Amino acid sequence: MLSLSFINLFVYFQYHTAYKKDILVDLKATLSKDDITLPENFFYNIQKYKEHLFKWNKIHNMTGAKDEKTIDEFIYDAVFPVSFLPKTKNLMDIGTGAGFPGMILAIALPETKVTLVEPLTKRASFLQFVKADLKLDNVTVVKKRVEEMPSQNFELITSRAVTDTDMLLKLSENFRDENSKLLFYKGEKVYDEYEEVNETLAHKIIKTKNRHYLLLGED
């Protein structure tokens, strides 16, 4: 006769497994509804990424997001610009942290060379581990502050939750030319921030429910 504790464990396992599948299905359905084209292995790699993030987060506090629903919202937020970005040969993500948005974009854009700039050792180590485990040949992890990097031009520069727009433009000066585009993940204050920018750049703001994407260098 099965013990009550074993039955409870079995029920918990079934519920937890079904819950995880539902979460992934929700993410797939949402991205599909938005007509975002992704590689065939995107969701497999995303699931592996999430598993690693949860394990590392227990020890190293990689991100404040602790549950799978919130992580999926972060992933959606990171990957949504694939729906409107032009094809890009290379991009640099300033202050990648636990992977948002740079690592997610790298998984979504396997033909794009992605440089992830992260100064904190524990986060850079995590990014390097994910790169190796998922065999992401398009990813380079740089454990430095962006100010310490040698000059190099990128077609696209991204950043999320690092600093204000004017400072991001200063930090990116040595890594762009007149053809480069910049994508900053912002909130409602993006309009006030842009008014304080000293550069004159073509720009547009793409809004979703919880995000304002500031795309500079494109009308």
C-alpha positions, 0 to 999 in steps of 0.5 A: 500500500502506498504511503500518504507521503509518497502519494503527496510527493507524486501529486506534487511532481505531477502538478509541478511538471504540468505547471512548468509545461503550462508556463512554457506553452504560455510563452510559446503562445504569446510569442507566436501570437506576436508573429516573432520568428525564432529558431527551432531550438529557441524554447529548448535552449530557453528551458535549459537557460531557466534551469541554470538560472534557478540553480545559480540564483539560489546561491548567487542571487543572480536576479530578483525574479524568483518564480518561473512566471516572472522569468518568462515575462523577462524573457518575453520582454527581452526577445520582443524586439526581434519583431521589429529589429533589422538584421544585425551582424553584431551587437553589444549588450551593456550590463547583461546581468543574468542575461536580460536582454543580451543572452536571450537575444543571442539565443533568438539570433544565432546568426548575430555575433553577441558581445555580453559586457558584465563587470560582476564576476558571479554574473559573468561566470554564469553567462560563460557557463550558459554559453558553454552548456548551450554551445552558443558559438555566437556569444562572447562574454566580457567581464569588464566595465564597458568603459574599460573595453577597447573601441570597436564598432557594433551595428546594434547596442542594447541595454536594460536597467543600467542607467539613463539614456544620456549616460548610455549614449556616453558609454557607447560612444566608442562602440558605434558610428553613424550607421549604428543603432541603439536599443534601450529597454525603458519605462514611462520615463523614456520621454523625459530622458530623451528630452535631456539627451544632448545628441540629435538622433533619429528615434522611435519608441515602441510600446508594449504593455509593460515596456517602452523600447527606445530605438535610436538611429532609425526613423 
